Amino acid sequence: MNDSIIGKSKPGLQKKKFQRLKRGDIPIEFEIDLHGKTLIESEEFLNLWLPKLRNEGKLTGIVIHGKGYHSDEKGPKLKNFVKNYLESSNIIVAYHSAIQKDGGTGAVYIILKKWRRKYIVVKIILIQMR
């Protein structure tokens, strides 16, 4: 799986937008580099930063995981972890391996789901006490 391309579009994303993602024709609003991190550190890092970036309105970016050239026979652990993480995340709309100039199969473009604010209306009833 070292050089294999990964990618998926979840329901609701326009086909044209996914095609642009695959071509690398998206604005890179953030970059996350997981090189040198363990799987646990990577998960904690993504759990912290992806929601934060989403809340800031930064929805398109790149995650660098490396190609896993120094992996054992089971394949690239970090790349496999990132693929599984993105696939199971409810805030990821789409992801695809980057084009060569952006890291090729050692990086992945991602699109985060738009953050919608939910307002809670609190009704306060004042009771006049005598």
N, C-alpha and C positions, 0 to 999 in steps of 0.2 A: 504493500500500500504506500510505499515511500513516494512514488511519483504519480499516484492516482489522484484524479481530480475529484473533489467532493463538492456537493452542492444540493440545495433543496429550496423550493419555494413553497411556503405554506399557503393554504386557501386564503383568498382575499387580496393577494398581491397581483397587480396588473402584469400581464405577460411581457409587455414592453419594458417595464421597470426591471423585471428579472433578466431580460436579455441585456439591458444596459449594465446590470450588475456583473453578468458573466463576461462582458467586454471590458470591464474596468472603467466604464464610462459613468462614474458616480463621483460626487464630491467626497473626499476623505476628510471627515470632520473630526476623527479621532484615530489614534493608533495605539494598540495594546500589544506590547512585546512580552511574550511568555518565556522567551529563551532563558534557560538556567533555573527556571522555577520547577518545583516538584508538582505532581498532580494535585496534591492538597493545596499548595500555595496558589496554583493556577485557578483552582475552583474558587478559593476565597477571594482572589483578585477579581475574577469575572463577576462573582456575586456582589462584590462591593461596587465596582466601577460601571458595569453595564446599566444598572438602574439609575445611577447618578448621572451618567451621560444622557440617558433617555429623558430624565427629568429636566436636564438643561437644554433639551431640544436638539441634541446632537444625535442623529439617527443613522448615519451611514459612516462606516469606518472599516478598519482592517485589524485583524488579529494575527499576529505573527507567532507561529508555533514551531517553525523549523521543519525540515524534511525527514528528520529521524535517521540520518545516515549512520549514527552510532548506536542504533537500536539493536536489540537481539532478534532472534528469529520470529518473535511474535509481532514484529513490526513497530512502527513509530508510536510510542505510548502517548506522547503529548498530542500528536495530530489526531489519533483515535479518540482521545479524551475530548478534545475540542469539538470534533464532529458530533459525538454523542451529547455533549453539553448543549450545543447549538440546536440540535434536533429536538431535545426535550424541553428547552426553555420556552416559556410562554411569552417572553418579550422579544423573541427573534422572529422576524417575518420571513427572512430569506438569508441564505449564505451561499457563497461559491468560491472555489479556489481562485486566487489572484492571477492576473496575467503576469508574464515573465518579468517585466520591468518592476513590478511591485512585490516580487518574491515567489511567483509561480505557485507550485504545490506546497510551498513552505509557509504560505499565508492564506488567509481567507477573508474576503469581503463580507460584511454583514449589514443587514438593514434591521434596525430596531423598530418595534411597534410604537406608533405615536402614543404619547401619554395623554390621557384624557382626565382632566380634573373632574372629580366628583364633588359636587357641593352638597353639603348637608344643611338642610334648613332646620333651624332650631326655633321653635315658637316659644316665646316666653310670655307667660300670662302673669300679669301683676295683679295680685289680690290686695285690695285696699283693706288694711286692718284698722279697726276702730277701737 
